[in-house]
Amino acid sequence: RFIGRDSFDARGFHDKAAAIVRLAQKTAVAWRRDVFVCVSLTQISAGTAAGCATPLTNPVNGSNAVETAPAGVTLGGASFSFDRLGRPSAAASITFTSTIPGDINRQISVAAETGYVVAN
């Protein structure tokens, strides 16, 4: 192995975080109401109330749509919401800064007009 498991955990967290952002957008369109994406230094979540006090349900496992960063990964970016047309309240960018040896920094971008989510 060239890298440890930590970098796999970091990539998995990035993929799960992107899924939460996409879930929030699709839920906003399906329910025709605002859905919020909340970002802190170590956690990303989606909910139907500001501050994500009422979290969405993760359709995969039935738990709350909340993911916590593994050790060595921190998040940057502001919380935002999607309206009932799937548009974000503002263009959004969530950065993933990793201090894990051999791992790279990642980003999730949300286009202002369309809500298109790009995870790279």
The first five atom37 places (N, CA, C, CB, O) and aatype in JSON, in Angstrom:
{
  "aatype": [1, 13, 9, 7, 1, 3, 15, 13, 3, 0, 1, 7, 13, 8, 3, 11, 0, 0, 0, 9, 19, 1, 10, 0, 5, 11, 16, 0, 19, 0, 17, 1, 1, 3, 19, 13, 19, 4, 19, 15, 10, 16, 5, 9, 15, 0, 7, 16, 0, 0, 7, 4, 0, 16, 14, 10, 16, 2, 14, 19, 2, 7, 15, 2, 0, 19, 6, 16, 0, 14, 0, 7, 19, 16, 10, 7, 7, 0, 15, 13, 15, 13, 3, 1, 10, 7, 1, 14, 15, 0, 0, 0, 15, 9, 16, 13, 16, 15, 16, 9, 14, 7, 3, 9, 2, 1, 5, 9, 15, 19, 0, 0, 6, 16, 7, 18, 19, 19, 0, 2],
  "atom_mask": [
    [1, 1, 1, 1, 1],
    [1, 1, 1, 1, 1],
    [1, 1, 1, 1, 1],
    [1, 1, 1, 0, 1],
    [1, 1, 1, 1, 1],
    [1, 1, 1, 1, 1],
    [1, 1, 1, 1, 1],
    [1, 1, 1, 1, 1],
    [1, 1, 1, 1, 1],
    [1, 1, 1, 1, 1],
    [1, 1, 1, 1, 1],
    [1, 1, 1, 0, 1],
    [1, 1, 1, 1, 1],
    [1, 1, 1, 1, 1],
    [1, 1, 1, 1, 1],
    [1, 1, 1, 1, 1],
    [1, 1, 1, 1, 1],
    [1, 1, 1, 1, 1],
    [1, 1, 1, 1, 1],
    [1, 1, 1, 1, 1],
    [1, 1, 1, 1, 1],
    [1, 1, 1, 1, 1],
    [1, 1, 1, 1, 1],
    [1, 1, 1, 1, 1],
    [1, 1, 1, 1, 1],
    [1, 1, 1, 1, 1],
    [1, 1, 1, 1, 1],
    [1, 1, 1, 1, 1],
    [1, 1, 1, 1, 1],
    [1, 1, 1, 1, 1],
    [1, 1, 1, 1, 1],
    [1, 1, 1, 1, 1],
    [1, 1, 1, 1, 1],
    [1, 1, 1, 1, 1],
    [1, 1, 1, 1, 1],
    [1, 1, 1, 1, 1],
    [1, 1, 1, 1, 1],
    [1, 1, 1, 1, 1],
    [1, 1, 1, 1, 1],
    [1, 1, 1, 1, 1],
    [1, 1, 1, 1, 1],
    [1, 1, 1, 1, 1],
    [1, 1, 1, 1, 1],
    [1, 1, 1, 1, 1],
    [1, 1, 1, 1, 1],
    [1, 1, 1, 1, 1],
    [1, 1, 1, 0, 1],
    [1, 1, 1, 1, 1],
    [1, 1, 1, 1, 1],
    [1, 1, 1, 1, 1],
    [1, 1, 1, 0, 1],
    [1, 1, 1, 1, 1],
    [1, 1, 1, 1, 1],
    [1, 1, 1, 1, 1],
    [1, 1, 1, 1, 1],
    [1, 1, 1, 1, 1],
    [1, 1, 1, 1, 1],
    [1, 1, 1, 1, 1],
    [1, 1, 1, 1, 1],
    [1, 1, 1, 1, 1],
    [1, 1, 1, 1, 1],
    [1, 1, 1, 0, 1],
    [1, 1, 1, 1, 1],
    [1, 1, 1, 1, 1],
    [1, 1, 1, 1, 1],
    [1, 1, 1, 1, 1],
    [1, 1, 1, 1, 1],
    [1, 1, 1, 1, 1],
    [1, 1, 1, 1, 1],
    [1, 1, 1, 1, 1],
    [1, 1, 1, 1, 1],
    [1, 1, 1, 0, 1],
    [1, 1, 1, 1, 1],
    [1, 1, 1, 1, 1],
    [1, 1, 1, 1, 1],
    [1, 1, 1, 0, 1],
    [1, 1, 1, 0, 1],
    [1, 1, 1, 1, 1],
    [1, 1, 1, 1, 1],
    [1, 1, 1, 1, 1],
    [1, 1, 1, 1, 1],
    [1, 1, 1, 1, 1],
    [1, 1, 1, 1, 1],
    [1, 1, 1, 1, 1],
    [1, 1, 1, 1, 1],
    [1, 1, 1, 0, 1],
    [1, 1, 1, 1, 1],
    [1, 1, 1, 1, 1],
    [1, 1, 1, 1, 1],
    [1, 1, 1, 1, 1],
    [1, 1, 1, 1, 1],
    [1, 1, 1, 1, 1],
    [1, 1, 1, 1, 1],
    [1, 1, 1, 1, 1],
    [1, 1, 1, 1, 1],
    [1, 1, 1, 1, 1],
    [1, 1, 1, 1, 1],
    [1, 1, 1, 1, 1],
    [1, 1, 1, 1, 1],
    [1, 1, 1, 1, 1],
    [1, 1, 1, 1, 1],
    [1, 1, 1, 0, 1],
    [1, 1, 1, 1, 1],
    [1, 1, 1, 1, 1],
    [1, 1, 1, 1, 1],
    [1, 1, 1, 1, 1],
    [1, 1, 1, 1, 1],
    [1, 1, 1, 1, 1],
    [1, 1, 1, 1, 1],
    [1, 1, 1, 1, 1],
    [1, 1, 1, 1, 1],
    [1, 1, 1, 1, 1],
    [1, 1, 1, 1, 1],
    [1, 1, 1, 1, 1],
    [1, 1, 1, 0, 1],
    [1, 1, 1, 1, 1],
    [1, 1, 1, 1, 1],
    [1, 1, 1, 1, 1],
    [1, 1, 1, 1, 1],
    [1, 1, 1, 1, 1]
  ],
  "atom_positions": [
    [[0.84, -1.19, 0.0], [0.0, 0.0, 0.0], [0.88, 1.24, 0.0], [-0.95, 0.0, 1.21], [1.9, 1.32, 0.68]],
    [[0.44, 2.19, -0.78], [1.2, 3.43, -0.88], [0.72, 4.48, 0.13], [1.1, 3.98, -2.29], [1.5, 5.33, 0.56]],
    [[-0.55, 4.41, 0.51], [-1.09, 5.36, 1.47], [-1.89, 4.62, 2.52], [-1.96, 6.42, 0.77], [-2.32, 3.49, 2.3]],
    [[-2.09, 5.25, 3.65], [-2.83, 4.63, 4.74], [-4.33, 4.74, 4.55], [0.0, 0.0, 0.0], [-4.81, 5.33, 3.58]],
    [[-5.05, 4.18, 5.47], [-6.5, 4.18, 5.42], [-7.08, 5.57, 5.62], [-7.07, 3.23, 6.46], [-8.19, 5.85, 5.16]],
    [[-6.36, 6.45, 6.3], [-6.87, 7.78, 6.59], [-7.27, 8.55, 5.33], [-5.84, 8.57, 7.35], [-8.28, 9.25, 5.33]],
    [[-6.48, 8.42, 4.28], [-6.82, 9.14, 3.05], [-8.07, 8.54, 2.39], [-5.64, 9.1, 2.06], [-8.82, 9.26, 1.74]],
    [[-8.3, 7.24, 2.55], [-9.53, 6.63, 2.05], [-10.74, 7.15, 2.84], [-9.45, 5.09, 2.15], [-11.8, 7.41, 2.26]],
    [[-10.57, 7.3, 4.16], [-11.64, 7.85, 5.0], [-11.95, 9.3, 4.59], [-11.24, 7.79, 6.48], [-13.11, 9.7, 4.56]],
    [[-10.92, 10.06, 4.29], [-11.1, 11.45, 3.88], [-11.86, 11.53, 2.56], [-9.74, 12.16, 3.75], [-12.75, 12.36, 2.4]],
    [[-11.51, 10.66, 1.62], [-12.21, 10.65, 0.32], [-13.66, 10.2, 0.51], [-11.49, 9.72, -0.68], [-14.56, 10.75, -0.12]],
    [[-13.88, 9.23, 1.36], [-15.23, 8.77, 1.64], [-16.08, 9.86, 2.26], [0.0, 0.0, 0.0], [-17.26, 10.01, 1.93]],
    [[-15.49, 10.64, 3.17], [-16.2, 11.75, 3.78], [-16.57, 12.79, 2.72], [-15.35, 12.4, 4.89], [-17.68, 13.32, 2.73]],
    [[-15.65, 13.08, 1.83], [-15.92, 14.04, 0.75], [-17.09, 13.57, -0.1], [-14.67, 14.24, -0.14], [-17.98, 14.36, -0.42]],
    [[-17.11, 12.3, -0.47], [-18.21, 11.76, -1.28], [-19.54, 11.81, -0.53], [-17.9, 10.32, -1.69], [-20.56, 12.14, -1.13]],
    [[-19.52, 11.5, 0.75], [-20.75, 11.54, 1.56], [-21.24, 12.98, 1.73], [-20.52, 10.9, 2.94], [-22.44, 13.23, 1.72]],
    [[-20.31, 13.92, 1.88], [-20.68, 15.33, 2.0], [-21.34, 15.82, 0.71], [-19.44, 16.19, 2.34], [-22.33, 16.55, 0.76]],
    [[-20.79, 15.44, -0.43], [-21.38, 15.81, -1.72], [-22.79, 15.22, -1.84], [-20.49, 15.34, -2.89], [-23.69, 15.87, -2.37]],
    [[-22.97, 14.01, -1.37], [-24.29, 13.37, -1.41], [-25.28, 14.13, -0.54], [-24.2, 11.91, -0.96], [-26.45, 14.24, -0.91]],
    [[-24.85, 14.65, 0.6], [-25.74, 15.42, 1.46], [-26.16, 16.72, 0.77], [-25.05, 15.74, 2.81], [-27.32, 17.11, 0.84]],
    [[-25.23, 17.38, 0.09], [-25.56, 18.62, -0.63], [-26.57, 18.31, -1.74], [-24.28, 19.28, -1.22], [-27.54, 19.04, -1.91]],
    [[-26.34, 17.24, -2.47], [-27.28, 16.86, -3.55], [-28.64, 16.45, -2.98], [-26.69, 15.7, -4.39], [-29.67, 16.77, -3.57]],
    [[-28.64, 15.75, -1.85], [-29.89, 15.38, -1.19], [-30.67, 16.63, -0.8], [-29.61, 14.51, 0.05], [-31.89, 16.68, -0.97]],
    [[-29.99, 17.62, -0.28], [-30.66, 18.86, 0.12], [-31.32, 19.53, -1.08], [-29.65, 19.83, 0.78], [-32.46, 19.99, -0.99]],
    [[-30.61, 19.59, -2.2], [-31.17, 20.22, -3.39], [-32.38, 19.44, -3.91], [-30.11, 20.33, -4.49], [-33.41, 20.04, -4.22]],
    [[-32.27, 18.14, -4.01], [-33.37, 17.33, -4.52], [-34.58, 17.38, -3.59], [-32.92, 15.89, -4.72], [-35.72, 17.37, -4.06]],
    [[-34.35, 17.43, -2.3], [-35.44, 17.52, -1.34], [-36.14, 18.87, -1.45], [-34.92, 17.31, 0.09], [-37.37, 18.94, -1.37]],
    [[-35.38, 19.94, -1.64], [-35.97, 21.27, -1.8], [-36.92, 21.3, -3.0], [-34.86, 22.33, -1.95], [-38.0, 21.88, -2.93]],
    [[-36.52, 20.68, -4.09], [-37.35, 20.65, -5.29], [-38.57, 19.76, -5.07], [-36.54, 20.16, -6.5], [-39.69, 20.14, -5.41]],
    [[-38.36, 18.58, -4.5], [-39.46, 17.63, -4.31], [-40.5, 18.14, -3.31], [-38.91, 16.29, -3.84], [-41.7, 17.96, -3.52]],
    [[-40.06, 18.77, -2.25], [-40.97, 19.25, -1.21], [-41.43, 20.68, -1.44], [-40.31, 19.15, 0.14], [-42.31, 21.17, -0.74]],
    [[-40.84, 21.35, -2.44], [-41.16, 22.74, -2.77], [-41.05, 23.67, -1.56], [-42.56, 22.82, -3.35], [-41.95, 24.44, -1.25]],
    [[-39.9, 23.56, -0.9], [-39.62, 24.41, 0.26], [-38.12, 24.57, 0.42], [-40.25, 23.82, 1.55], [-37.35, 23.81, -0.17]],
    [[-37.71, 25.53, 1.21], [-36.29, 25.76, 1.44], [-35.7, 24.62, 2.26], [-36.06, 27.11, 2.15], [-36.31, 24.14, 3.22]],
    [[-34.51, 24.21, 1.87], [-33.75, 23.2, 2.62], [-32.35, 23.77, 2.82], [-33.72, 21.8, 1.87], [-31.77, 24.34, 1.9]],
    [[-31.83, 23.61, 4.01], [-30.57, 24.23, 4.41], [-29.43, 23.23, 4.45], [-30.72, 24.89, 5.77], [-29.62, 22.06, 4.8]],
    [[-28.24, 23.7, 4.08], [-27.0, 22.94, 4.21], [-26.15, 23.68, 5.22], [-26.25, 22.77, 2.82], [-25.81, 24.85, 5.02]],
    [[-25.81, 23.01, 6.31], [-25.05, 23.64, 7.4], [-23.63, 23.08, 7.41], [-25.74, 23.41, 8.77], [-23.42, 21.87, 7.4]],
    [[-22.67, 23.99, 7.44], [-21.26, 23.62, 7.39], [-20.57, 24.18, 8.63], [-20.58, 24.15, 6.09], [-20.67, 25.37, 8.92]],
    [[-19.87, 23.31, 9.35], [-19.02, 23.75, 10.47], [-17.6, 23.25, 10.18], [-19.55, 23.21, 11.86], [-17.36, 22.68, 9.12]],
    [[-16.68, 23.44, 11.08], [-15.31, 23.0, 10.86], [-15.19, 21.49, 10.72], [-14.43, 23.46, 11.99], [-14.3, 21.0, 10.01]],
    [[-16.06, 20.75, 11.37], [-15.91, 19.29, 11.38], [-17.16, 18.54, 10.93], [-15.55, 18.85, 12.76], [-17.17, 17.31, 10.98]],
    [[-18.2, 19.25, 10.48], [-19.44, 18.54, 10.17], [-20.22, 19.24, 9.07], [-20.31, 18.43, 11.42], [-20.16, 20.46, 8.92]],
    [[-20.94, 18.44, 8.28], [-21.86, 18.96, 7.28], [-23.19, 18.25, 7.48], [-21.31, 18.76, 5.81], [-23.23, 17.05, 7.73]],
    [[-24.29, 19.02, 7.35], [-25.61, 18.44, 7.55], [-26.62, 19.16, 6.69], [-26.02, 18.51, 9.03], [-26.34, 20.23, 6.15]],
    [[-27.81, 18.57, 6.56], [-28.9, 19.16, 5.79], [-30.17, 19.07, 6.61], [-29.08, 18.46, 4.41], [-30.41, 18.07, 7.28]],
    [[-30.97, 20.14, 6.56], [-32.2, 20.15, 7.33], [-33.22, 21.11, 6.77], [0.0, 0.0, 0.0], [-32.93, 21.89, 5.87]],
    [[-34.42, 21.04, 7.32], [-35.53, 21.87, 6.83], [-35.7, 23.17, 7.59], [-36.8, 21.09, 6.89], [-36.57, 23.96, 7.25]],
    [[-34.89, 23.41, 8.59], [-34.95, 24.66, 9.35], [-33.56, 25.28, 9.38], [-35.48, 24.41, 10.81], [-32.55, 24.58, 9.29]],
    [[-33.52, 26.61, 9.49], [-32.23, 27.3, 9.56], [-31.42, 26.72, 10.71], [-32.43, 28.83, 9.74], [-31.95, 26.46, 11.79]],
    [[-30.14, 26.52, 10.47], [-29.27, 25.9, 11.47], [-29.37, 24.39, 11.49], [0.0, 0.0, 0.0], [-28.74, 23.73, 12.31]],
    [[-30.15, 23.84, 10.57], [-30.34, 22.39, 10.43], [-30.84, 21.74, 11.72], [-29.03, 21.74, 10.01], [-30.49, 20.61, 12.04]],
    [[-31.68, 22.5, 12.46], [-32.24, 21.97, 13.71], [-33.16, 20.78, 13.45], [-33.0, 23.07, 14.45], [-33.31, 19.91, 14.32]],
    [[-33.78, 20.74, 12.27], [-34.63, 19.61, 11.89], [-33.94, 18.9, 10.72], [-36.09, 20.09, 11.5], [-34.19, 19.25, 9.57]],
    [[-33.09, 17.91, 11.0], [-32.29, 17.29, 9.93], [-33.13, 16.44, 8.99], [-31.2, 16.44, 10.54], [-34.15, 15.87, 9.37]],
    [[-32.66, 16.37, 7.74], [-33.25, 15.45, 6.77], [-32.85, 14.02, 7.15], [-32.8, 15.79, 5.32], [-31.9, 13.81, 7.9]],
    [[-33.58, 13.07, 6.62], [-33.26, 11.67, 6.83], [-32.41, 11.17, 5.67], [-34.55, 10.82, 6.98], [-32.75, 11.4, 4.51]],
    [[-31.33, 10.5, 5.98], [-30.47, 9.89, 4.97], [-31.22, 8.7, 4.38], [-29.09, 9.47, 5.58], [-31.53, 7.76, 5.11]],
    [[-31.51, 8.7, 3.07], [-32.28, 7.61, 2.48], [-31.55, 6.27, 2.45], [-32.68, 7.98, 1.09], [-32.18, 5.22, 2.27]],
    [[-30.25, 6.28, 2.61], [-29.47, 5.04, 2.55], [-29.6, 4.23, 3.84], [-28.0, 5.35, 2.29], [-29.82, 3.02, 3.81]],
    [[-29.47, 4.92, 4.99], [-29.47, 4.18, 6.25], [-30.54, 4.63, 7.25], [-28.13, 4.3, 6.89], [-30.62, 4.07, 8.34]],
    [[-31.36, 5.63, 6.9], [-32.43, 6.06, 7.77], [-32.02, 6.96, 8.92], [0.0, 0.0, 0.0], [-32.86, 7.37, 9.71]],
    [[-30.73, 7.28, 9.02], [-30.27, 8.16, 10.09], [-30.36, 9.62, 9.61], [-28.8, 7.81, 10.51], [-30.76, 9.88, 8.48]],
    [[-29.98, 10.54, 10.47], [-29.96, 11.95, 10.09], [-28.92, 12.2, 9.01], [-29.69, 12.84, 11.32], [-27.88, 11.54, 8.97]],
    [[-29.19, 13.16, 8.14], [-28.26, 13.52, 7.06], [-27.17, 14.42, 7.63], [-29.01, 14.23, 5.88], [-27.14, 15.62, 7.39]],
    [[-26.28, 13.81, 8.37], [-25.16, 14.5, 9.03], [-23.92, 13.64, 8.85], [-25.46, 14.76, 10.55], [-23.95, 12.43, 9.07]],
    [[-22.82, 14.27, 8.47], [-21.54, 13.56, 8.36], [-20.48, 14.34, 9.12], [-21.13, 13.38, 6.87], [-20.41, 15.57, 9.04]],
    [[-19.66, 13.62, 9.86], [-18.58, 14.22, 10.64], [-17.24, 13.89, 9.99], [-18.61, 13.72, 12.1], [-16.99, 12.75, 9.59]],
    [[-16.4, 14.89, 9.88], [-15.1, 14.74, 9.24], [-14.2, 13.8, 10.04], [-14.42, 16.1, 9.07], [-14.22, 13.8, 11.27]],
    [[-13.41, 12.99, 9.34], [-12.43, 12.16, 10.04], [-11.29, 13.03, 10.58], [-11.87, 11.05, 9.11], [-11.15, 14.18, 10.17]],
    [[-10.5, 12.48, 11.48], [-9.36, 13.21, 12.03], [-8.44, 13.65, 10.9], [-8.58, 12.33, 13.04], [-8.14, 12.88, 9.99]],
    [[-8.0, 14.89, 10.95], [-7.09, 15.42, 9.94], [-7.77, 16.17, 8.82], [0.0, 0.0, 0.0], [-7.09, 16.71, 7.94]],
    [[-9.11, 16.23, 8.82], [-9.85, 16.94, 7.77], [-10.71, 18.01, 8.42], [-10.73, 15.96, 6.93], [-11.43, 17.75, 9.38]],
    [[-10.62, 19.24, 7.88], [-11.47, 20.33, 8.34], [-12.2, 20.93, 7.15], [-10.63, 21.42, 9.07], [-11.74, 20.88, 6.01]],
    [[-13.36, 21.5, 7.44], [-14.19, 22.1, 6.4], [-14.12, 23.61, 6.46], [-15.64, 21.62, 6.53], [-13.93, 24.19, 7.53]],
    [[-14.28, 24.24, 5.33], [-14.37, 25.68, 5.24], [-15.52, 26.05, 4.32], [0.0, 0.0, 0.0], [-15.81, 25.33, 3.37]],
    [[-16.16, 27.14, 4.6], [-17.28, 27.58, 3.78], [-18.46, 27.93, 4.66], [0.0, 0.0, 0.0], [-18.53, 27.54, 5.83]],
    [[-19.38, 28.68, 4.08], [-20.55, 29.15, 4.83], [-21.75, 28.25, 4.57], [-20.88, 30.6, 4.45], [-21.85, 27.6, 3.53]],
    [[-22.65, 28.22, 5.52], [-23.9, 27.5, 5.34], [-24.75, 28.24, 4.31], [-24.67, 27.36, 6.7], [-24.59, 29.44, 4.11]],
    [[-25.64, 27.51, 3.65], [-26.5, 28.1, 2.62], [-27.78, 27.29, 2.52], [-25.78, 28.16, 1.23], [-27.93, 26.28, 3.22]],
    [[-28.68, 27.73, 1.66], [-29.93, 26.99, 1.48], [-30.25, 26.86, 0.0], [-31.09, 27.7, 2.22], [-29.74, 27.6, -0.84]],
    [[-31.12, 25.89, -0.31], [-31.66, 25.73, -1.65], [-33.13, 26.14, -1.6], [-31.5, 24.25, -2.16], [-33.83, 25.8, -0.65]],
    [[-33.6, 26.86, -2.62], [-35.01, 27.21, -2.67], [-35.79, 26.1, -3.37], [-35.22, 28.56, -3.4], [-35.21, 25.08, -3.76]],
    [[-37.09, 26.28, -3.53], [-37.93, 25.21, -4.08], [-37.67, 24.92, -5.55], [-39.36, 25.57, -3.9], [-38.19, 23.94, -6.08]],
    [[-36.88, 25.75, -6.21], [-36.48, 25.48, -7.58], [-35.09, 24.84, -7.66], [-36.5, 26.77, -8.4], [-34.58, 24.59, -8.75]],
    [[-34.49, 24.59, -6.5], [-33.17, 23.95, -6.46], [-32.02, 24.91, -6.6], [0.0, 0.0, 0.0], [-30.87, 24.49, -6.78]],
    [[-32.3, 26.22, -6.5], [-31.24, 27.22, -6.61], [-30.69, 27.55, -5.22], [-31.77, 28.51, -7.3], [-31.46, 27.66, -4.27]],
    [[-29.38, 27.7, -5.1], [-28.8, 28.05, -3.79], [-29.04, 29.52, -3.48], [-27.3, 27.74, -3.76], [-29.24, 30.33, -4.38]],
    [[-29.01, 29.84, -2.2], [-29.18, 31.23, -1.77], [-28.03, 32.1, -2.28], [-29.26, 31.31, -0.23], [-28.21, 33.31, -2.46]],
    [[-26.89, 31.52, -2.52], [-25.72, 32.19, -3.1], [-24.8, 31.1, -3.63], [-24.98, 33.11, -2.04], [-24.91, 29.94, -3.24]],
    [[-23.9, 31.49, -4.53], [-22.91, 30.51, -4.98], [-22.17, 30.0, -3.75], [-21.92, 31.14, -6.03], [-21.79, 30.79, -2.88]],
    [[-21.98, 28.72, -3.68], [-21.36, 28.15, -2.48], [-20.14, 27.33, -2.84], [-22.36, 27.28, -1.72], [-20.05, 26.73, -3.92]],
    [[-19.2, 27.32, -1.92], [-18.0, 26.53, -2.07], [-17.62, 25.98, -0.7], [-16.83, 27.37, -2.69], [-17.46, 26.74, 0.26]],
    [[-17.48, 24.68, -0.62], [-17.08, 24.03, 0.62], [-15.71, 23.43, 0.38], [-18.12, 22.93, 1.08], [-15.54, 22.6, -0.52]],
    [[-14.73, 23.84, 1.17], [-13.37, 23.32, 1.0], [-13.06, 22.29, 2.07], [-12.34, 24.47, 1.05], [-13.5, 22.41, 3.22]],
    [[-12.32, 21.29, 1.68], [-11.89, 20.21, 2.57], [-10.38, 20.3, 2.67], [-12.36, 18.79, 2.05], [-9.67, 20.0, 1.7]],
    [[-9.88, 20.71, 3.81], [-8.45, 20.83, 4.02], [-7.97, 19.62, 4.8], [-8.1, 22.16, 4.76], [-8.46, 19.33, 5.89]],
    [[-7.0, 18.92, 4.23], [-6.51, 17.69, 4.84], [-5.06, 17.84, 5.29], [-6.64, 16.53, 3.87], [-4.21, 18.35, 4.55]],
    [[-4.79, 17.4, 6.51], [-3.42, 17.36, 7.01], [-2.9, 15.92, 7.02], [-3.35, 17.98, 8.42], [-1.86, 15.64, 7.6]],
    [[-3.63, 15.03, 6.39], [-3.25, 13.62, 6.33], [-2.14, 13.46, 5.3], [-4.49, 12.71, 5.97], [-2.29, 13.91, 4.16]],
    [[-1.03, 12.84, 5.66], [0.07, 12.66, 4.71], [-0.4, 11.9, 3.46], [1.23, 11.91, 5.37], [-1.03, 10.85, 3.56]],
    [[-0.07, 12.44, 2.3], [-0.41, 11.8, 1.05], [-1.82, 12.11, 0.55], [0.0, 0.0, 0.0], [-2.19, 11.69, -0.55]],
    [[-2.6, 12.83, 1.32], [-3.97, 13.16, 0.91], [-3.97, 14.54, 0.26], [-4.94, 13.11, 2.12], [-3.06, 15.33, 0.48]],
    [[-5.01, 14.82, -0.53], [-5.12, 16.11, -1.2], [-6.29, 16.89, -0.62], [-5.3, 15.92, -2.73], [-7.17, 16.33, 0.03]],
    [[-6.28, 18.2, -0.86], [-7.42, 19.04, -0.49], [-8.49, 18.9, -1.56], [-6.99, 20.54, -0.32], [-8.18, 18.73, -2.74]],
    [[-9.74, 18.97, -1.14], [-10.86, 18.79, -2.06], [-11.83, 19.95, -1.92], [-11.58, 17.44, -1.81], [-11.69, 20.8, -1.04]],
    [[-12.84, 19.97, -2.82], [-13.8, 21.06, -2.8], [-15.14, 20.6, -3.37], [-13.26, 22.26, -3.6], [-15.19, 19.73, -4.23]],
    [[-16.22, 21.2, -2.87], [-17.55, 21.04, -3.45], [-18.01, 22.44, -3.83], [-18.56, 20.33, -2.45], [-17.99, 23.35, -3.0]],
    [[-18.43, 22.62, -5.08], [-18.91, 23.92, -5.56], [-20.36, 23.79, -5.98], [-18.04, 24.44, -6.74], [-20.77, 22.77, -6.53]],
    [[-21.14, 24.83, -5.7], [-22.55, 24.88, -6.1], [-22.73, 26.14, -6.93], [-23.51, 24.87, -4.84], [-22.48, 27.25, -6.45]],
    [[-23.18, 25.98, -8.19], [-23.36, 27.11, -9.09], [-24.53, 27.98, -8.63], [-23.59, 26.61, -10.53], [-25.56, 27.46, -8.18]],
    [[-24.37, 29.29, -8.73], [-25.35, 30.24, -8.2], [-26.7, 30.16, -8.92], [-24.81, 31.65, -8.3], [-27.73, 30.18, -8.26]],
    [[-26.72, 30.09, -10.21], [-27.97, 30.15, -10.97], [-28.7, 28.83, -11.07], [-27.7, 30.65, -12.34], [-29.93, 28.79, -11.01]],
    [[-27.96, 27.75, -11.21], [-28.59, 26.45, -11.46], [-28.6, 25.52, -10.27], [-27.9, 25.77, -12.59], [-29.43, 24.61, -10.2]],
    [[-27.7, 25.73, -9.32], [-27.57, 24.81, -8.2], [-26.78, 23.56, -8.54], [0.0, 0.0, 0.0], [-26.75, 22.61, -7.76]],
    [[-26.13, 23.56, -9.69], [-25.33, 22.4, -10.12], [-24.21, 22.15, -9.11], [-24.75, 22.63, -11.54], [-23.45, 23.06, -8.78]],
    [[-24.12, 20.92, -8.63], [-23.15, 20.57, -7.61], [-21.97, 19.85, -8.25], [-23.8, 19.69, -6.51], [-22.15, 18.84, -8.94]],
    [[-20.77, 20.37, -8.03], [-19.55, 19.76, -8.57], [-18.66, 19.39, -7.39], [-18.8, 20.73, -9.56], [-18.27, 20.24, -6.59]],
    [[-18.34, 18.11, -7.3], [-17.44, 17.63, -6.23], [-16.12, 17.23, -6.86], [-18.08, 16.42, -5.45], [-16.07, 16.31, -7.67]],
    [[-15.04, 17.93, -6.5], [-13.72, 17.59, -7.03], [-12.64, 17.75, -5.98], [-13.4, 18.46, -8.24], [-11.47, 17.5, -6.26]]
  ]
}
